[in-house]
Amino acid sequence: MKRAVFFLIAASAFAAEPEFPLTADSKPQEGVPKGTMIKGTHTASEGSVFPGTVRDYQIYLPAGFDKAKPAPFMVFQDGVIYQAPVVFDNLIAKKDIPPLVGIFIKPGVVPAANDNALPRFNRSYEYDSVTPTYSQFLIDEFLPAIEAKHGLKLSTDPNHAAIAGNSSGGICAFMAAWHRPDRFRRVFTGVGTYVGIRGADRLPVLVRKIEPKPLRVFLQSGTGDNDLYCGDWWMANQMMQRSLAWAGYDVNHAWGEGGHNQKHASQVFPDAMRWLWRGWQTDMEVKANPKGESKWKGYEVVGDGEWGNVKSKQDELYFAIASNIKGDVAVGGSSGEIEILASEGGQRSLHTIQGSVRSMVYARGDSLIVHSRSGVLETDSEVYLCTAEGKTRKLSFPLHYGETVTADFDGRVFFGAGVGLNHPVIGTVKQIGDLTFYELNLPRIMCLSPDQTHIYGLDGRHVTVRTHGDFAQIKGFQEFYLLEESDPYIYPRGPSLGRMCVDTNGWLYVATSLGIQVCDQAGRVNFILPTPKPAFDVCFGGKDLSELFIACGDTIYKRPTKAKGVVSGQQAPIKPAPPKL
């Protein structure tokens, strides 16, 4: 009896997953020209992001391939999967897809040191990570290497490039396109590992918060997919599909009853390829929010504009920006030169001070308070008062301080805490004169609320709030805002390098490596604006203070918004509308 029950259970389990027979598109067909396959091995140098790794790869070249022309291509993780070379032969012959170059790459392995040692298997490290490391390796190292070795010319148009993978290879493919939509815009993932192995469980939320990217995505999973210590693959894939659809992505899916394997993905792969490459003969462009159905919150606040390059200079690093009530934006950086970007257009140099400009703020009377640093230590700090007429005066400053300086309409200037300093300061500034100091408990990076009764302070992932009425009494400390975690590859310690600003509605804008995180008055991150590079500083400027400016190292960018910024040192307090709770 026990044996009969065992066989019944075993038979039931075996029958739980249906068969997924391949269609004719996945089988060799007579009369269809066949592509050729090239095999190779790539060894990464010690300067690689994956140093010392060795990986095999294969390259599919379509029949009649012309190496002289830039070729559309598709990259696959884990080598040849989904019967892809055969599918390519058949779909190219039908003109359902362009004549693609297929690149099938294995994960890296660091060879064993000796016969009694184990190699280091890099698959999870490379594939499951949500950092841009793999995309950097693929785009900057591997693809140029095989182009040079095999005389290939791959297209640099991102609309001509697709990427695919199964399981961990699926999340790897998605992240490569997510980080670099300037190189990949078509993605296929089978039973994608969107779970908590190396942070991918965050993606369904980030897809909803981060500004939609120009990606076309096809997902496959099934009810029999993995359910393990790190998450439920079947649920995770559905959450990804729902998030992508909510955010307005061009997304499609194939759900079934299959398990964690390639069977169902291989069956649907030809049709997925047709969908990913549809219209390729007339319109190859993949757009963000193509149907205009995105529910991304940022469209309500900043619209659908793009970052534009305002200013860049070789050998200059811009650390600080600040605007006045007219919308003019002061820009300062490593050279000590302060330049003004006028709201009506044009640029002019205003001052050059000793050391590099670390932070600035406009105070009453159009005075610009500038913090500079001439060395690596905060004790090397200086404070200058600069006027619109070009006069500069070094101010008496007995204490070093932190990353930012801000001001209120009453003429008070707030200085952030220095490292190891228990008594940050607040001071008052005359038109041309010295500072009067008061010792207070202030954060290292800060800005004021629109009504100037709260001080926002940045500390890792938290933005704290302190209430002040009489400036000698700072109280009501709370860790009020919780930011989305920044990319540990770029900022290992979180978004501590970024600064903040506010708009008239009381929304807080925080510069982080994920982008500009925008929080409502209740302390919630509603949306994130990706930036071309990690931003050091952010402020509103331009006409009506309606343009958002960011300082990103050697470049200043701006984008139009529907919001209006606040210059607390030159504006009377503004009471924002209450939040939606």
FENCORKA-V570575 format. One line per field, one symbol per residue. burial: b if it has 24 or more other ideal C-beta (glycine too) atoms within 12 Angstrom, else e. Layout:
burial = ???
This chain:
burial = eeeeeeeeeeeeeeeeeeebebeebbeeeeeeeebebbebebebeeebbbeebbbebbbbbbeebeeeeebbbbbbbbbbbbbbbbbbbbbbbeebbbbbbbbbbbbbbbeeeeeeeeeeebbebbbbbbbbbbbbbbbebbbebbbeebebebbeebbbbbbbbbbbbbbbbbbbbbbbbebbbbbbbbbbbbbebbbbbbbbbbbbbbbbbbbbbbbbbbebbbeeeebbbbbbbbbbbbbbbebbbbbbbbbbebbbbbbbbbbbbbbbbbbbbbebeeebebbbbeeeebbbbbbebbeeeebeebbeeeebbbbbbbbbbebbbbbbbbbbbbbbbebeeeeeebbebebbbbbbbbbbbbbbbbbbbeeeebeebbbbbbbbeeebbbbebebbbbbbbbbbbbbbbbbbbbeebeebbbbbbeeeeebebbebbbbbbbbbbbbbbbbbbbbbbbbbbbebeebeebeeeeebbebbbbbebbbeebbbbbbbbbbbbbbbbbbbbbbbbbbbbebbbbbbbbbbebbbbbbbbbeebbbbbbbbbbbbbbbbbbbbbbbbbbbebbebeeeee
